[in-house]
Amino acid sequence: MKLIDLPGDVPRRGARVIALLAVPCCLAQFTPREKPTGPWMDKSLSPDRRAELVMREMTRDEKIQLVHGAGMVGIGKSDPVIVRSNGGGGFVPGIPRLGLPDLNMNDSSVGSGGGARKGRYSTAMPSSLALASGWDANLARDVGALIGRELADQGYNVSLGGGVNITREPRNGRNFEYLGEDPILAGNLVAAWIQGVQSEGVIGDIKHYAVNDQETGRYFTNAIIGKRELRETDLLAFEIGVKRGKPGMVMCSYNLINGAWACENEYTLNQVLKKEWGFPGWVISDWFGTHSTVKAANAGLDQEQPDGRYFSDALKKAIDGGEVSAARLDDMVHRILRTEFAAGIVDDPRPSRVPDIFRGFSVAQRAAEETMVLLKNQDARLPLNAASLRSIAVIGGHADAGVLSGGGSAQVDAAGGNAVPDPNLKNDILSIFSQVVFHRSSPLRAIREAAPSVKVTFDPGTDPAAAAAAAKAADVAIVFVLQHTSEGKDQASLALPDGQDALVERVAAANPRTIVVIESGGPVLLPWAGKVSAILEAWYPGIRGGEAIANVLFGTVNPSGKLAVTFPTSDSDLPRATVPAPPGKMPSPLDGLTDARPPFPASYDEGLKVGYKWFDAEKKAPAYPFGFGLSYSTFAYSDLKVTGGNSLAVNFTVRNTSRRAGAEVAQVYLSFPDAANEPPKRLIGWEKIALKPGESRVVSLAVDPLYVSVFDAAAEAWKIVPGEYRVMAGPSSAALPLAAKASLAGAR
C-alpha cells in the first residue's frame, strides 16, 4: 500500500487506523509466564544497576532491537513480531528470555487515543490548554493519573502525551494539546501531569523537543532563535518539566533548530538535556522524525520511531565501521532499560481491564468546570436563575448534539460515535485523521436539565435571521461558537470561521441578554464582545463538557479559570502577520522524500517577547490579557511584603469580599532591572486558593531562583542580575494592584 501526502502525524495516527483493521483485536502485551531469576530481577537494586546487569546477557541484535520501532502495519516494511502489538501509536518488542516486556505506546495528550475503535472505552478529557487555564498542579496531576490508569487498563505501558510547546504562534493548530504561552506555568503543569501518568505504572513522555511551535511545513521548518531566547522561553518549559516531572522519555520534534534537525541536535540533546539537566531516560524521535544514523546517534537520539530505517541494519553497519561506538549503543539501551525498571513495567505489569468510566466522568467534568474562563459578565447576567426565566434560546455550535474536540493524533474517539457525523467522510486515512469530532455531551440537554421549568428551544444558527427571531422571543439567548483546530495545519486567522461573528451580531441585536459560549483550541477574535452580556470560554471541554457548561452558566459551579493565553484584538497585533510558510507543496515523510528539499526559515525574532510579554513590550492592549478570568465572587488584595537578598520571598493577603464562596488564582509578576534587558514583566509564581465569603488567606511564595534568572549565552549559565526588582501581585497580568521593591544580589 502506498500512502502519500499525509498531514501532521498521520504516519502515527493513520497507521493506527490501518493497524486496527489488520491486527487481531485486544492482543495483550508480552509478559513471560515465568520471570527470569537473573540478578537483574532483584528489586532492591537501583534501576541503573539492574540495567547494567541485564545488558551483560544481551546480544548486539537484542540491543539493536530496543532502539527502534517494529514498524506499522500497512506502512512500509514492518517486523513480523508486530502482531503482538496492542494496536497503538508505537511498538517495540520485548525480550522474552530476559523478562523484558513489549513497549506498547499510545497517544494520550487528552486521553488514550484510538481506544474506542478497538472496542475499548477512553475518557476524553478537556484539552491541555483548558487544563493550563486551571492553574492547578493538583488538578493536572489528577488528570494525568486518570489518563495513565486508562492507558494501563487498555494494555499500554508508554504514554506519548506530555506536550509543552509554548504558544509562540497563537494560530498553531496544536495549541490545544499544549499548556499555554508562559514557560513557567506550562513547565510546572506538565511536570504534575507527568507525575500523574507515571503514578499508574506507565512511562511518561514530554514533547515536542523543541521549538515545534507551528504546524505549517513542520517537517522542514528551521526555527531560528537566539540561544538566550531559546533557553528563557521554549526550553525553560522543558527544563522545568524534565527536572520536576522526571519523565521516562523526551520526544524530539520534526523541525530544525538553528539549522540542525531536532532529533540530531547536539546542543539541545547532548549538551542541554543529558549533560546540563542530567536527564537519565531516553530520547525518542517523533514518528518519521529521524534523518540520519551516525549524526542522530552521536547527537543523542536513543530510539527511532516507528521503524528501523536508520537505527537497525544501518546502525549495525555504522558500529562495525567505527562511526558510532559500541559504548554509545550501550548508552542508548541502558537509558531505555533503566527507565523500564524505574517505572515498574518489568516487575509489575498491569493486567488489562475495563476502565472505570464513572471515575473518568468525574475527573473529566471537574477538570472542565475548574478550567472554563468567564471573560465577561455585564450586569451580573450570570449565573442564570432558572426561577426567574420563562424561556431560553440555545443557538448554534451543534449544542443539541455535543461538544467539539481537537483533531489529529491526540483525538480521543467519541464514545458511541461522533455526535455530529460527517456524511461526506471517506474511509481513508486522510479523512479519518482530519475529521471534526464532537463528543456526546449535549449542552442543550444539560441546560434543559438545569432548568426543567423553563422553555428551552434550539436553533442551529445556520440562518442568522431565524436565529435572531428565536433569540428575540426568549428571555435569554445562549450562542455557541466553534473554532476547530487540528494537528497538521495552522489557522490562517484567529477569527471565527463560517460566518459565526455575523450570527452573534444578529442575535445580540435581537436580544441584549445574549450569552456566548466559545469552544476553541486557542484564542479567538471577538469583535462583538462589546455587544453581548456575557462570554464563557469553554475550550474543548471533553466527554462531560455539556454538563460542565450548564453548571457554570447556572452557578452550580463558580468559575475560577484564568487565561493561559492572551486574546488579541486582531491578527495584526501578533508578532507575525501570517504563519511562516514554505514555497510550494511540502512532501510527507512517507513519500520517502524527507530530505528532498531544503528547510525553510521561521525566524522567531520576537525572542523573549512571547504572549503577554509581547503585548507588554509593544504596548498593545489585548482583548483579554494573560491570567484574566472572572468569578461570581469578588476578591481584594492587600499587605504585600517582599524580602530580597540572596533569594526572593513574597507574602500578601487575598480576601473574598463577596457573599459567595469562590476560588482565586493569585498571581505574582516581576520586573527586572534595566541591565537585565528583559520584557516588562515575568510571571514568577501563583497560588489557587478557595475562600469562603469574607475569608482571608495569606499567600506565601518562596520563588525558585531559576524564575528570577536570565540566561547568559556566553557563559552557558543562568544568573541573577544584581539590582532592584519590582514585585507585583494581583488577579491577572494586566491587573496588579500590589507592588513593592526588593533588591537581589547577583549570583550564578
C-alpha positions in Angstrom: 0.0 0.0 0.0 1.4 3.4 -1.0 0.5 6.3 1.1 1.4 9.9 0.2 0.8 13.5 1.2 -0.5 12.8 4.7 -0.8 15.7 7.0 0.6 16.1 10.5 1.3 13.0 12.5 -0.7 10.9 10.0 2.2 8.4 10.0 1.3 7.7 13.6 -2.5 8.1 13.8 -3.2 7.0 10.2 -1.1 3.9 10.6 -3.0 3.1 13.8 -6.2 3.1 11.8 -4.8 0.6 9.3 -3.3 -1.5 12.1 -6.7 -1.8 13.8 -8.1 -3.2 10.6 -5.3 -5.6 10.2 -4.2 -6.7 13.6 -6.3 -9.1 15.8 -8.1 -7.1 18.4 -7.1 -6.9 22.0 -3.8 -8.8 22.0 -2.1 -8.4 25.3 1.4 -7.2 25.6 4.1 -9.8 26.1 4.6 -10.9 29.7 6.6 -14.1 30.4 4.9 -17.0 32.1 7.8 -17.4 34.4 10.0 -14.5 35.2 13.8 -15.0 34.8 15.7 -15.4 38.0 18.8 -13.4 36.9 20.4 -10.9 39.2 18.7 -8.0 37.3 15.4 -9.2 38.7 16.4 -8.1 42.2 14.1 -5.2 43.1 16.4 -4.0 45.8 18.9 -2.9 43.2 18.8 0.5 41.6 17.3 0.8 38.1 20.7 1.7 36.7 22.4 -1.3 38.3 19.6 -3.6 37.0 20.1 -2.3 33.5 23.8 -2.9 33.7 23.3 -6.5 34.8 20.7 -7.4 32.2 22.7 -5.8 29.4 25.6 -8.3 30.1 23.2 -11.0 28.9 22.1 -9.3 25.7 23.4 -9.9 22.2 24.0 -7.0 20.0 21.0 -7.8 17.9 18.8 -7.7 21.0 20.2 -4.3 21.9 19.6 -3.0 18.3 16.0 -4.4 18.6 15.3 -1.9 21.5 16.5 1.2 19.8 13.9 1.3 17.0 10.2 0.6 16.5 8.9 -2.6 14.8 7.1 -0.6 12.1 3.4 -0.2 11.4 1.0 -2.5 9.6 0.2 -1.2 6.2 3.1 1.4 6.1 6.4 0.3 4.7 8.1 -2.8 6.0 7.3 -3.9 9.5 8.7 -6.6 11.7 6.5 -9.8 11.8 6.6 -9.6 15.6 4.3 -6.5 15.3 1.3 -9.0 15.6 2.0 -8.8 19.3 1.3 -5.0 19.2 -1.6 -3.6 21.1 -2.5 -1.5 18.0 -1.5 1.8 19.5 0.8 4.6 18.3 4.0 2.6 18.5 5.5 -0.8 19.4 8.9 -2.1 20.4 9.1 -5.8 21.0 10.5 -7.0 24.3 13.0 -9.8 25.0 11.1 -12.8 26.5 14.2 -14.7 27.7 15.3 -11.8 29.8 11.8 -10.9 31.1 11.8 -7.5 29.3 8.2 -6.6 28.2 7.0 -5.2 25.0 6.7 -1.4 24.9 3.2 -0.6 23.8 2.8 3.1 23.2 -0.2 5.3 22.7 -1.1 8.9 22.0 -2.5 10.3 25.2 -2.4 14.1 25.4 -6.1 14.3 26.4 -6.9 10.7 26.8 -5.9 7.3 25.4 -6.3 7.9 21.7 -8.0 5.4 19.4 -9.3 3.3 22.2 -12.9 3.2 21.0 -12.1 1.8 17.6 -10.8 -1.4 19.3 -14.0 -1.8 21.4 -12.5 0.0 24.3 -13.7 3.0 26.2 -11.4 6.0 26.7 -12.3 9.1 28.7 -12.0 12.3 26.6 -10.5 14.9 28.9 -10.7 18.6 28.4 -7.9 20.0 26.1 -4.5 20.6 27.6 -4.9 24.3 27.1 -8.1 24.1 29.2 -6.0 22.3 31.9 -3.5 25.1 31.8 -6.3 27.6 32.4 -7.0 25.9 35.7 -3.5 27.0 37.0 -3.7 24.0 39.4 -0.9 21.4 39.6 -3.1 19.1 41.7 -5.7 19.0 39.0 -3.1 18.4 36.3 -1.8 15.5 38.4 -5.3 14.0 38.8 -5.9 14.3 35.0 -2.6 12.7 34.3 -3.3 9.9 36.7 -6.7 9.2 35.1 -5.1 9.0 31.6 -2.3 6.8 32.9 -4.8 4.5 34.6 -6.8 4.1 31.4 -3.6 3.5 29.3 -2.7 0.7 31.6 -6.2 -0.6 31.6 -6.0 -0.9 27.8 -2.7 -2.7 27.9 -0.3 0.2 27.2 2.8 0.9 29.2 4.1 4.0 27.5 2.4 7.4 27.1 3.0 9.6 24.1 1.4 12.7 25.7 3.1 15.5 27.6 3.1 18.3 25.1 4.5 21.5 26.4 5.5 23.6 23.3 4.6 27.2 24.3 2.1 29.3 22.4 4.6 31.3 20.5 2.4 31.2 17.4 -1.3 31.6 18.5 -2.6 30.2 15.2 -0.7 26.9 15.7 -3.2 24.1 15.1 -1.8 22.1 18.0 -2.0 24.7 20.7 -5.0 22.8 22.3 -2.5 20.0 23.1 -0.2 22.3 24.9 -0.2 24.4 28.1 -0.2 28.0 27.1 2.2 30.8 26.5 4.2 31.1 29.7 7.1 28.6 30.2 7.0 28.6 34.0 3.2 27.9 34.1 3.5 25.3 31.4 6.6 23.6 32.8 5.1 23.2 36.2 1.8 21.9 34.9 3.3 19.4 32.5 5.5 18.2 35.4 2.4 17.5 37.5 0.7 15.8 34.6 3.7 13.5 34.0 3.8 12.6 37.7 0.2 11.6 37.5 0.7 9.4 34.4 3.7 7.7 35.9 2.0 7.1 39.2 -0.1 4.5 37.4 3.0 2.5 36.3 3.1 4.0 32.8 6.3 5.5 31.3 5.7 9.2 30.7 6.8 11.5 27.9 7.4 15.2 27.3 7.3 16.6 23.8 8.0 18.0 21.2 11.5 19.0 22.0 11.8 21.7 20.9 10.5 24.9 19.2 7.9 22.9 17.4 5.7 26.0 17.6 3.8 25.7 14.3 2.3 23.0 12.1 2.8 24.7 8.8 5.6 22.9 7.0 6.7 21.4 10.3 8.8 18.6 8.7 11.1 21.2 7.1 10.8 24.3 9.4 14.1 25.7 10.5 13.3 27.5 13.8 15.7 30.4 14.0 16.1 31.8 17.6 18.9 33.1 19.7 20.4 30.9 22.4 19.3 33.1 25.3 15.8 33.5 23.9 15.6 29.7 23.3 16.6 28.9 26.9 14.3 31.5 28.5 11.2 30.5 26.5 10.7 27.2 24.8 13.5 25.3 26.6 12.6 26.7 30.0 9.2 24.9 29.9 11.0 21.7 29.1 13.7 22.3 31.8 11.0 22.6 34.5 9.0 19.7 33.1 12.0 17.4 32.9 13.5 18.2 36.3 10.3 18.2 38.2 8.2 15.7 36.3 11.0 13.2 35.7 9.5 11.7 32.6 10.9 8.5 31.2 11.2 9.8 27.7 11.7 13.0 25.8 10.3 13.1 22.2 12.4 15.3 19.8 10.4 17.2 17.2 10.3 17.3 13.4 11.7 20.8 12.8 15.3 22.0 12.8 16.6 24.3 15.5 19.1 26.9 14.1 20.0 24.6 11.2 20.2 21.2 12.9 17.3 18.7 13.0 15.8 18.5 16.5 16.4 14.7 16.5 20.1 15.1 15.8 20.8 18.4 17.5 23.9 18.1 19.6 23.2 21.3 21.6 19.7 20.5 22.7 20.1 16.8 23.2 23.5 16.1 24.5 24.7 19.4 25.9 21.5 20.7 27.5 19.1 17.7 28.1 21.5 15.0 29.0 24.6 16.8 30.4 23.2 20.0 31.9 19.8 18.7 33.1 21.1 15.2 33.9 18.2 13.5 32.1 18.6 9.7 32.6 15.8 8.5 30.4 15.7 8.1 26.6 15.2 10.4 23.7 12.6 9.0 21.2 12.0 10.5 17.8 8.7 11.8 16.6 7.3 9.4 14.1 9.5 9.6 10.9 11.4 12.4 12.5 14.8 10.7 12.2 17.1 11.9 9.4 20.4 10.0 9.8 22.1 7.2 11.5 25.6 8.4 12.6 24.7 12.0 13.3 21.5 11.2 15.1 23.0 8.5 17.3 26.1 10.6 18.2 24.0 13.7 18.9 21.8 11.9 21.5 18.8 10.2 19.8 18.2 6.9 21.6 15.3 5.4 19.8 13.9 5.8 16.2 10.2 5.5 15.6 8.2 4.0 14.2 10.6 1.7 12.3 14.3 1.0 11.9 15.2 2.8 8.7 18.2 4.4 10.4 18.7 2.5 13.7 18.6 -1.1 12.6 20.9 -2.5 9.9 22.3 0.9 9.2 23.2 1.3 12.8 25.0 -2.1 12.9 27.0 -1.0 9.9 27.9 2.3 11.5 29.1 0.5 14.6 31.1 -2.0 12.6 32.7 0.9 10.7 33.6 2.7 13.9 31.3 5.7 13.1 29.2 5.0 16.2 30.8 3.4 19.2 29.6 0.3 20.9 29.6 2.3 24.1 27.0 4.7 22.5 24.7 1.8 21.7 25.1 0.6 25.2 24.1 4.1 26.5 21.0 4.1 24.3 19.9 0.7 25.6 20.8 1.5 29.2 18.6 4.6 29.1 15.7 2.5 27.9 16.1 -0.4 30.3 16.8 1.7 33.4 13.5 3.6 32.6 11.6 0.3 32.3 12.9 -0.9 35.7 12.2 2.5 37.3 8.7 2.6 36.0 7.9 -0.9 37.3 6.8 -2.3 34.0 9.3 -5.2 34.3 8.3 -6.3 37.8 4.7 -5.3 38.0 3.0 -5.4 34.6 -0.6 -4.2 34.9 -3.3 -6.6 33.7 -5.8 -5.2 31.1 -9.3 -4.4 32.4 -12.3 -2.4 31.7 -11.7 1.3 32.6 -13.8 2.8 35.4 -15.9 5.1 33.2 -17.6 6.7 36.2 -14.3 7.7 37.7 -13.4 9.1 34.2 -16.6 11.1 34.0 -15.9 12.6 37.5 -12.4 13.7 36.7 -13.3 15.0 33.2 -16.2 17.0 34.5 -14.3 18.5 37.4 -11.5 19.4 35.1 -13.8 21.1 32.6 -15.6 23.0 35.4 -12.4 24.3 37.0 -10.8 25.4 33.8 -13.5 27.4 32.0 -12.8 31.1 31.9 -15.6 33.7 32.3 -14.4 36.6 30.1 -17.4 38.9 30.5 -20.3 39.2 32.8 -22.0 42.6 32.3 -24.6 43.5 35.0 -24.0 40.1 36.6 -26.0 38.4 33.9 -24.5 35.1 35.0 -25.2 32.9 36.8 -28.6 32.3 35.3 -31.6 32.0 37.7 -34.0 29.4 36.4 -36.7 30.6 38.7 -36.8 34.0 37.1 -36.7 32.8 33.5 -39.5 31.7 31.2 -37.6 30.9 28.0 -34.0 30.3 26.8 -32.9 30.1 23.2 -29.9 28.0 22.6 -28.3 28.7 19.2 -25.6 27.2 17.1 -22.5 25.1 17.7 -24.3 21.8 17.4 -25.2 22.3 21.0 -28.0 19.9 20.6 -25.7 17.1 19.9 -22.4 17.5 21.7 -19.2 19.4 22.3 -16.2 20.0 20.0 -12.8 18.4 20.3 -9.4 18.9 18.7 -8.1 16.8 15.8 -5.1 14.7 14.9 -3.1 12.1 16.8 -4.5 13.5 20.1 -8.1 12.8 19.1 -9.9 10.6 21.5 -12.6 8.6 19.7 -16.1 9.7 20.7 -17.8 7.2 22.9 -20.8 6.0 20.9 -19.5 7.6 17.7 -19.2 11.1 16.5 -22.1 13.1 17.8 -22.1 15.1 14.5 -21.1 12.6 11.8 -19.8 13.9 8.6 -21.9 12.5 5.7 -19.0 13.0 3.3 -16.4 11.2 5.5 -14.5 8.7 3.5 -13.0 5.5 4.9 -9.4 6.6 4.2 -6.6 7.9 6.4 -6.8 11.5 5.3 -10.5 11.8 6.1 -10.3 10.0 9.4 -7.3 12.0 10.5 -8.8 15.4 9.7 -12.5 14.8 10.6 -14.2 17.1 13.1 -15.3 15.1 16.1 -18.0 16.0 18.7 -18.3 14.2 22.0 -21.8 13.1 23.0 -22.3 15.6 25.8 -25.1 17.9 24.7 -25.1 21.4 26.3 -28.8 21.8 25.2 -29.8 18.7 27.2 -27.8 19.8 30.2 -29.3 23.2 30.1 -32.8 21.7 30.0 -31.9 19.5 33.0 -30.6 22.5 34.9 -33.8 24.5 34.2 -36.7 21.9 33.9 -39.4 24.5 34.3 -38.0 26.8 31.6 -38.9 26.5 27.9 -35.6 25.9 26.2 -35.6 25.9 22.4 -32.8 25.2 19.9 -31.9 26.9 16.6 -28.9 25.5 14.6 -27.7 29.0 13.7 -27.4 28.3 10.0 -29.9 31.0 9.2 -29.0 34.2 11.1 -32.4 35.7 10.6 -34.1 32.7 12.1 -31.7 32.6 15.0 -32.3 36.3 15.7 -36.1 35.6 15.7 -35.6 32.8 18.2 -33.4 35.0 20.4 -35.9 37.8 20.3 -38.7 35.6 21.5 -36.7 34.3 24.5 -35.7 35.9 27.8 -32.1 34.8 27.3 -30.1 33.7 24.2 -27.1 31.5 24.5 -25.0 31.3 21.4 -22.4 28.6 21.0 -19.5 29.4 18.6 -16.8 27.0 17.5 -13.1 27.1 16.4 -11.9 23.7 15.3 -8.1 23.2 15.3 -6.1 20.1 14.5 -2.6 18.7 14.2 -1.2 19.1 10.7 -2.5 22.5 9.9 -2.5 26.0 11.3 -5.2 28.7 11.1 -4.9 31.5 8.7 -6.6 33.8 11.2 -7.9 33.7 14.8 -11.3 34.9 13.5 -14.1 32.5 14.0 -14.9 30.7 10.7 -18.2 30.2 8.8 -19.9 33.5 9.5 -20.2 32.9 13.2 -19.3 36.6 14.0 -22.3 37.7 11.9 -24.5 35.2 13.7 -23.6 36.6 17.1 -24.1 40.2 15.9 -27.6 39.4 14.7 -28.6 37.5 17.9 -27.1 40.3 20.1 -29.0 42.9 18.2 -32.2 41.0 18.7 -31.7 40.2 22.4 -29.4 42.3 24.7 -29.3 39.4 27.1 -27.1 37.3 24.8 -24.5 35.0 26.3 -21.8 33.5 24.1 -20.1 30.2 24.9 -16.8 29.5 23.0 -15.5 26.1 22.3 -12.0 26.6 20.9 -8.5 25.3 20.7 -6.9 28.6 21.5 -7.5 32.4 21.4 -10.1 33.7 19.1 -11.0 37.2 17.9 -14.2 38.6 19.5 -15.3 41.7 17.5 -18.8 41.5 19.0 -17.6 41.4 22.7 -19.0 44.8 23.5 -22.5 43.8 22.3 -23.1 40.7 24.4 -23.8 40.5 28.1 -21.6 37.5 28.9 -18.8 35.4 27.4 -17.7 32.0 28.6 -14.6 30.3 27.2 -15.2 26.6 27.5 -12.2 25.4 25.4 -12.6 21.7 24.2 -14.3 20.6 27.4 -14.3 16.8 27.0 -16.7 14.0 27.5 -18.7 15.8 30.2 -18.4 19.3 28.6 -22.1 19.9 28.2 -22.8 19.2 31.9 -19.9 21.4 32.9 -21.0 24.3 30.8 -24.5 24.2 32.2 -23.2 24.0 35.8 -21.2 27.2 35.2 -24.0 29.0 33.5 -26.4 28.3 36.3 -24.0 28.8 39.1 -23.8 25.3 40.4 -20.1 25.8 39.8 -18.4 29.2 40.4 -15.9 29.8 37.5 -12.3 30.0 38.5 -10.3 29.5 35.3 -7.8 32.1 34.1 -6.4 32.5 30.6 -3.2 30.7 29.9 -3.0 32.6 26.6 -3.6 36.2 25.5 -6.6 37.0 23.4 -5.6 39.7 20.9 -7.9 42.2 19.4 -6.7 41.4 15.8 -4.3 39.3 13.9 -2.3 42.4 13.1 -1.3 42.6 16.8 0.6 39.3 16.7 4.4 39.2 16.1 3.9 37.9 12.6 1.2 38.9 10.1 1.0 35.3 8.9 2.4 31.9 9.9 5.8 31.4 8.2 5.2 29.0 5.3 7.4 27.2 2.7 7.1 28.0 -1.0 5.1 25.3 -2.8 3.9 22.0 -1.5 5.9 20.1 1.1 6.2 16.3 0.9 5.3 14.0 3.7 7.9 11.7 5.2 6.0 8.7 3.9 6.9 9.9 0.3 10.5 8.9 1.1 11.4 12.5 0.5 12.2 13.5 4.0 15.3 15.4 2.9 14.3 16.1 -0.7 14.1 19.8 -0.4 15.9 22.4 1.8 14.3 23.6 5.1 12.6 26.9 5.1 13.3 29.5 7.8 10.9 30.5 10.6 12.6 33.4 12.3 11.2 33.8 15.7 12.7 37.3 16.1 10.3 38.3 18.8 12.7 36.3 21.0 11.8 36.7 24.7 8.6 38.5 23.9 6.1 35.6 23.8 2.5 36.1 24.6 1.8 38.7 27.2 5.4 39.8 27.2 5.0 40.8 23.5 1.9 42.8 24.2 3.6 44.5 27.2 6.7 45.3 25.4 5.0 46.6 22.2 2.4 48.5 24.3 -0.5 46.7 22.6 -3.7 46.3 24.5 -5.2 42.8 24.2 -8.9 42.0 24.2 -8.3 39.8 27.2 -4.9 39.5 28.9 -3.0 36.5 30.1 -4.1 35.4 33.5 -7.5 37.0 33.2 -10.7 35.4 34.4 -13.9 36.5 36.2 -15.7 34.8 39.1 -19.1 35.1 40.6 -17.2 36.1 43.7 -15.0 39.2 44.2 -11.6 39.4 45.8 -9.4 42.0 47.3 -5.5 42.1 47.6 -3.6 43.7 50.4 -0.4 43.7 52.6 2.3 42.8 50.1 5.6 42.1 51.7 8.8 41.0 49.9 12.2 40.1 51.0 15.3 40.0 48.8 19.0 39.5 49.2 20.1 36.0 48.0 16.6 34.8 47.4 13.1 36.3 46.9 10.1 35.6 49.1 6.6 37.1 48.6 3.7 37.4 51.0 0.3 39.1 50.6 -3.3 38.7 51.6 -6.3 37.8 49.5 -9.9 38.2 50.8 -13.2 37.1 49.4 -15.3 40.3 49.5 -18.5 38.7 48.3 -21.3 36.6 49.8 -20.3 33.6 47.7 -17.6 31.0 48.1 -15.1 31.0 45.3 -11.5 30.3 44.1 -9.0 32.8 43.0 -5.7 32.4 41.2 -3.5 34.9 42.9 -0.5 35.8 40.5 2.9 37.3 41.1 5.0 39.0 38.4 8.5 40.5 38.5 10.0 43.5 36.6 13.8 43.2 36.2 16.5 45.9 36.4 17.1 47.6 33.1 20.5 45.9 32.9 18.8 42.5 32.6 17.3 43.6 29.2 14.1 41.6 29.9 10.4 42.2 28.8 8.4 44.4 31.1 7.4 41.6 33.4 7.5 37.9 34.0 5.2 35.5 35.9 7.2 34.1 38.8 4.5 32.4 41.0 0.9 31.9 41.7 -1.5 30.0 44.0 -5.1 28.9 43.5 -7.0 29.4 46.8 -10.6 28.6 47.7 -12.2 31.2 50.0 -15.5 31.3 51.9 -17.4 34.6 52.0 -15.4 37.1 53.9 -12.5 34.7 54.4 -8.9 35.9 54.1 -5.7 34.0 53.4 -2.1 34.9 53.3 -0.3 33.7 50.1 3.3 32.9 50.8 5.7 32.1 47.9 9.4 31.2 48.1 10.3 32.0 44.5 12.6 29.5 42.7 15.9 31.2 41.8 15.5 30.0 38.2 12.4 32.1 37.8 14.3 35.3 38.6 17.3 34.4 36.5 18.4 35.3 33.0 20.4 33.1 30.7 24.0 34.2 29.9 24.6 32.7 26.5 28.3 33.4 26.5 28.8 31.7 29.9 26.2 29.0 29.1 24.7 29.6 32.6 21.8 31.1 34.4 22.5 34.2 36.5 20.7 36.7 38.7 21.3 40.2 37.7 22.1 42.3 40.8 19.9 45.3 41.4 16.4 46.5 42.3 13.4 44.5 41.2 9.7 45.3 41.3 7.3 42.6 42.6 3.6 42.9 41.6 0.6 40.8 42.7 -3.0 40.6 41.5 -5.6 38.7 39.6 -4.1 38.9 36.1 -1.0 40.1 34.2 -2.9 43.4 33.4 -4.4 44.0 36.9 -1.7 44.1 39.6 -2.9 46.3 42.4 0.0 45.4 44.7 3.6 46.4 44.1 6.8 46.5 46.2 10.5 46.7 45.5 13.3 44.3 46.5 17.0 44.1 45.9 18.7 40.9 44.8 22.3 40.1 45.0 23.9 38.8 41.8 24.6 35.1 41.6 25.3 32.3 39.1 
